[in-house]
């Protein structure tokens, strides 16, 4: 993991021309982001909660998630 501007950046992968990455900050915790390589084109993809091992497969993004009511899914 790397740190950038207070955020911790974890797993990264590319799907098409978009870079996806998992990042942590003190406001949102771990979240999934997408970027076209520019600051203006980098966005958080909603509040996904705790999730792990994001991957791209067959043109889609998959990840496992966890919450206190359901555990891992």
C-alpha positions as CSV (number, residue, x, y, z in Angstrom):
1,X,0.0,0.0,0.0
2,X,1.1,3.5,-0.7
3,X,0.1,6.8,0.9
4,X,-0.8,9.8,-1.1
5,X,-2.1,13.1,0.4
6,X,-3.3,11.3,3.6
7,X,-5.0,8.4,1.7
8,X,-3.7,4.9,1.7
9,X,-3.8,3.4,-1.8
10,X,-4.1,-0.4,-2.0
11,X,-5.0,-2.8,-4.8
12,X,-5.1,-1.4,-8.4
13,X,-6.2,-2.8,-11.7
14,X,-7.2,-1.5,-15.2
15,X,-10.4,-2.2,-17.0
16,X,-10.5,-0.7,-20.5
17,X,-8.9,2.8,-20.2
18,X,-9.9,3.3,-16.5
19,X,-7.7,2.7,-13.5
20,X,-9.5,1.4,-10.5
21,X,-8.0,1.4,-7.0
22,X,-8.9,0.8,-3.4
23,X,-8.1,3.7,-1.1
24,X,-8.5,4.5,2.6
25,X,-9.1,7.8,4.3
26,X,-10.3,8.8,7.7
27,X,-13.7,10.1,6.4
28,X,-14.9,7.1,4.3
29,X,-12.7,4.2,5.2
30,X,-11.8,1.8,2.3
31,X,-13.6,2.8,-0.9
32,X,-13.3,2.0,-4.6
33,X,-12.2,4.8,-6.9
34,X,-11.9,5.1,-10.7
35,X,-9.6,7.4,-12.6
36,X,-8.8,8.3,-16.2
37,X,-5.4,9.5,-15.1
38,X,-6.4,13.1,-14.3
39,X,-7.4,14.7,-11.0
40,X,-10.7,15.9,-12.5
41,X,-11.4,12.4,-13.8
42,X,-10.8,10.6,-10.5
43,X,-13.9,9.8,-8.4
44,X,-15.0,7.6,-5.6
45,X,-17.6,5.1,-6.8
46,X,-20.2,5.5,-4.0
47,X,-19.8,4.3,-0.5
48,X,-19.1,0.6,-0.9
49,X,-18.3,-0.1,2.8
50,X,-15.6,-2.6,3.6
51,X,-14.6,-4.6,0.6
52,X,-11.6,-6.8,-0.4
53,X,-9.7,-8.0,-3.4
54,X,-11.3,-6.0,-6.2
55,X,-10.6,-7.5,-9.7
56,X,-11.6,-7.0,-13.3
57,X,-13.0,-10.0,-15.2
58,X,-14.9,-10.2,-18.4
59,X,-15.5,-6.4,-18.6
60,X,-16.8,-6.2,-15.0
61,X,-15.5,-5.3,-11.6
62,X,-15.9,-7.8,-8.8
63,X,-15.0,-7.7,-5.1
64,X,-16.0,-9.4,-1.8
65,X,-17.6,-7.3,0.9
66,X,-18.2,-7.5,4.6
67,X,-20.7,-6.0,7.0
68,X,-21.7,-6.8,10.6
69,X,-25.2,-8.1,9.6
70,X,-24.1,-10.4,6.7
71,X,-20.4,-11.1,7.2
72,X,-18.4,-11.8,4.0
73,X,-20.3,-11.9,0.7
